[in-house]
């Protein structure tokens, strides 16, 4: 088992889906409600399902190599693609925060900046080692401080992906095709059952229900069904006769379920559950928002699965060369945005924080953006800055590193 694997073909449409996922995440993090989509967090799960598909596809294709070549080739390529910009991002963001604190006295007491400084002081080791989600999960047990911030807080999702990259190659290599398929299906079944257990029993065992909700959202094993849904696409030949019909049926179920939950949550008095969430508000709150209706209280059991199912049927048509909405998702601007989406995801959060901090020079962020025209103009400027940063990062840093150190001879 030492032959050279086939070269995998490019799948049109996937870059467009990356772009969609990135824009959803950007929207959900925007501070002003008028331009924020509170269900935009589902973009992270779209990334997870997409990663599950792409990584499984690569690993299965590489499996014919000898184990040492298979493993070294995979980890070298992943490290080359992920690490340089990730650590540059952490380093540059840290430097900028310190410079602002030292040289702009007017912002030295800004709450967001102080949160960033505390994160650098206490949580930097977790960011550097891709274990920030584990820190969040174990916080009550080890009495870790809460240093939530708008600069590095989004790195938990990249930690999940990195942990998946560490574990899954071994499973793919040492399990045969039949065993691997059974494992993937088992994960897709077990993860919702874990969430059901948490809703029925777990909420009575812990006092901090928000932490329990966050645990299910940020823990690798609890998000494993999203990654497994993507893996399923790589392992099974999916034949969809009517891609659009299937997608829109799933979307309808997704919307009806969410809006039904939203209605009963509002009836129960949870008026802070934003209507723009479509009933899919931030999952960490799902166990704290209890009603007299059993099916609403266990929505953590099925809403995650619906999100993953929606992502599955968004991605699946592209896999069989019938991508949805090709005029949009395969257009050159959107495809390129998807190509640089890793940088977009990294940069969007701290750039937003810097914009909000800058608003203090104009009487405060919400006063500055009270005028809709000014608000929309600032949002467009923000998108431009984020995309340009990601563009320059990709063209003049990430791409150059990949070209210079590309593994021509690794594993061959």
N, C-alpha and C positions, 0 to 999 in steps of 0.2 A: 504493500500500500504506500507507494512513493511516486505515483505518477503526477504529472502536472494537471491541475484542475482547469476546467473551461473558463474562459473569460466571460463574466456575467454581463448581459446586455443592459443598457440604460433603459429605464422604464419611464416613459413620458407621463407627466401628470403628478408624479410624487413630489417634485420640487414645488409645484403649485400648492399642494396640500401642506407642505412645510410652511409656506408663506401664509396660508390661511390660519394655521395653528399659531404662528408667531403673532399675527395681527389680533387674534382673539385674546392672547395673553396680554399684549400691550393694552388693549381696550379695558380688560378687567382691572388692570393696575392704575389706570388713569384716575386721578383724584376727584374729578368733577363728574357728578352723576349724569349730566346731560350727554356726555360723550362716552360714558363707560358702560360696557356690557357686562353685567354681573355674573353671567354664565360663562364668561370668557375663559375661566380656568379649565374648561374642557379641552382647550388647546393643548394643555400639558398631556392629557390622556391621548390625544391624537398623536402627539410626538412619541408617547410610549408604545402605542400600537404600531406605528410606523417603524420605530427602532426594533421592536420584536420581529417584524417581518424582515427587515433588511439584514439584521445581524444573523438571524437563523438561516436566511438564504445564503449568506456568505459562508457561514460555518459548515453547512451541509455540503456546499460546493468544494470547500477546502478539506473535507474529511478524508479524502483519499490520500492525503499526504501522510508521511510518518508523523507521529505525535509531536515530536520536538519541533519539526518544521511547521506543522499546523498551528501549534501554540505560539511559537515565536513570531510567525508571520502575522497572525491575528493581532497580538498585543502590540507589536511594533507599529502596525498601520493605525491602530486605534490611538495609541499614544501620540503618534505623529500628527494625527488629525485633531485630537482633543486637547492635549496638554499645553502646547505653546501659547495659544490664545487664552486659555483658561487662566494660566498663571500670570500672563501679562495683564489680563483683566484685573486680577486680584491685586497685583503689585501697583498698577497705575491708579486704580481706584483708591487704594490705601494712601498713596502719595498725595493725591488730590485732596482727600479728606484732611490729611495732616497739614497741607499747605493752606487750605482755607481756614483751619482752626488757628494756625500761627500768624497768618498775614491779613486776615479779614476780621478784625475785632467785632464788627457789627453782627457777624454770624457765629461768633465763638460760643454763644449760649443757646444757639438754635437747637431745639429738641431733636430734630432729625440728625443733625450733625453729631450731637452728643451720643445718640444711639449708635451711629456709625463708629465713633471712637471706641465705645464700649465693646462693640462687636469685634473690632480689630484687636483690642486688648485681651478679650476673653475667648472669642470664638474662632480666631484665625487658624489655630491648629486643626479645627474641624473642617474649615473651608479647604485648607491645603491638602487634606487627606481624604477628601470626598466622604466625610462621615457626618456632615452637618445634620442630615436627617436622623442619624442614630442618636446624636446629641439631643435632638428634639424628642425622640421617642423615650430616651432614658432619663430625661430631665427630673421627673419626680423621684426616681429611685436614687439618684446621685446628687440631688439638690443643685442641679446646674441652674445658674441664673438665666433669666429671660432677657436676651439682648437682641430682640427683634429689631429689624432695621430695614430701611428702604434702599440699601446699597448691595447687600449680599444675601438677603433673605430668600431669593429665588433659587439659590444654589442647591437646595435640598433635592430638586428634581434631577439635577445633573449627578448628584450623589447616587440616586436610585439607578440611573442608567449605568454608571460606572460599576456599581455592585453587581448589576445584571451581567455586564461584560466579563466580570471576574468569575462568576459562577457558571454561566450557561455554556461556555465553550467546552468545559469538562463533561457536562451532561450530553451534549451533542456528540462528542467523540466516543464516549464509552457506552452509550445506549444505541442499540440498533434502531432502524427506522420505526419499527412497530412499537418498541418500548418508548421512544421519544414522543410519538403521537399520543400514546396513552397518558404519558406524563403531562403533556400540554393540555389535554382534555380534562385531566384530573385537577390541574391548577385552576382552569376556568370554572370548574364546579366547586372546588373547595373554598376559593377566596370569597365568593358571595356568602357561603355558609359561615365563614368566619365573621363576616359583617353582620349576618343575621344573629349569630351568637352574641356579638357585641351589643346589638340593639335590644335583645331579649334579656340577657343575663349580665353582660359586661357593665352596662350602665348602672346596675345595682351594686356592683363590686367596687366602683371607684367614685370618689367625691368630685373629681375634676372631669366632668363629661366633655368639656372642650378638648382637653388633652387626649381623651379617648378618640374623639372624632379626628383630631389632627394625627394621631397615631395611625389610623386606618388610611389617612390621606398621604402620609409621608413615609410610611414604612415599605421597604422593598418587597417583602413577602405579601403584604396586603395589597400592593399594586401589581402583583405578579400576573393577575388575570389579564390586565391590559397588555402586558408584554407577551403573554401566552396567546392572546387573540391575534397578535401580529405574527407570532410563530406559526400559528395554525394556517395562515395564508401561505407561508413558505413550504409547509409540509403536505398540504392537501391541494390537489388540483380543483380550485373552486370554479364551478360553471354557473354563471348567472345569466339567464336568458334575457331578463329585463332589468338591467342595472338601475335605470332611473326609477322605475316603479318600485323596486325593492328599497332603494335609498329613501324615497319619499314616504313609503309606508312606515319604515323604521323612524323617520323623522316625525311623522304624525304621532306615532306611539310615544316618542320622546317628548313631544310638546304637550300632548294631552295629559300624560302622566305628571309632568312638571307643573303644568297650570292647575291641575287638580290638587296637587300638594300645596301650591301657593294659595289657592282659595281657602283650604281648610286651615292653613297656618295663619292666614289673615283672620279667619273666623275665631281662632284661638287667641288672638290678640297680638300676634307677632307682626306688627305693622312695619318693623324695620327690615323684614324680608322683602327686599326690593322687587318691585314688579318686573324690572328689567332682567332679573335673574331667571325669569321663566320657570320659577320653582326649583332652580338649581343654584341656590346660594352657596357660599363657601362651605365645603363639606365638614369642616371642623365644628360648625354650629349645629349639625344635623341631630346630634344626641342631646343638645341643650334645648332644642325647640320641640317640646313635647305637647301633644294634644290628646284629646279623648279618643282619637281614632287610631286603632292599631296599625293600619296600613300606612298611615302617615309617619308614625313613630319608627317604623322599620324601613323608611325609604333609603337609608344607607345600604340596605341589602340589595335593592334592585336599581337604584338610580345610577350607581357606578356602572353596573352591567349595561344599562341602556346607553350610557355615554360611550362605553367601549364598543358596543354593537353599532352605534352610529358611525364611529370612527372606522370600524371594520368594513362597513358597506360604503364608506366614502373611498377607502383605499382599494378594496377588492376589484372594482372595475378596471383600475389602472393596471393591476397585476395581470389581468387577462386581455390587456391592450385595448380596453374600451373605457378610457378615463372619462369621468363625469365632467361636464362643463369645460370642454377643451378650449373654447374661445377665451375663457378667463384663466383657468388653471394651467394652460399650456402657452399662454402669451409670454413673450420674451421678458417684459418687466416683472411679472409675477413669478415666473420660473427663476429669474435671477434673484429675486427677493428670497425665494426658497433656498437657493444655493448658498446665500449668505445668512440664512436664518439663525445659525448658531451664534454668530456675532450679534445679530439683532436681539436674540434672547438675552445674551450676556449683558449688553449695554443698555437695554431699554429701562431697566429698573433704576440704576444709579443716575442716569441722565434725567429721568423723571424727578428724582429727589433733588438734583441740582437746580432744575427748573423751579420747583416749588420753593426751595430755599431762596432763590433769586427774587421770587415774588415779594419777599419781605422788604425789599428796597422800594416797592411800589404800594406800600400799605398792607401787604399781606396777599397771599396767593388768591384767595377767593374774592377779595376786593378787586384785584387786578383782572380776574377773569369773569367778573360780574357782567361785563358787556359781551354778548354772544359773539360779535364780530372779532373782538380782541381774543376771546377764548379760542375760537376756531383757528385764528391766525397763529396763536401760540402752539396749538396742537399740531398744525401743519409744520411749523418750524421744528417742533420736537421730533416728529416723524422724520423730517429731512435730516436732522442731526444724527439720529440713531442709525438711519439707513446709510448715510455717508460714512459714519464711523465703521459700520460693519463692512461697507464696500472697501474702504481703504485697508482695513484689517485683513480682509480676504485677499485682495489683490497684491498688497505689498508686504504682507507678513505671513499669513497662513499658507497661501498658495506658493510663495517662494520657498518656504520651509519644506512643504510637501514635495515640490519639484527637486529641491536640492538633495533631500534625504530619502527620496522615494525608494522603496525596497526592491530594486531591480533583481537583486540576487538573494533576497531573504526567502528561505524556504524552497527555492527552486533546485 
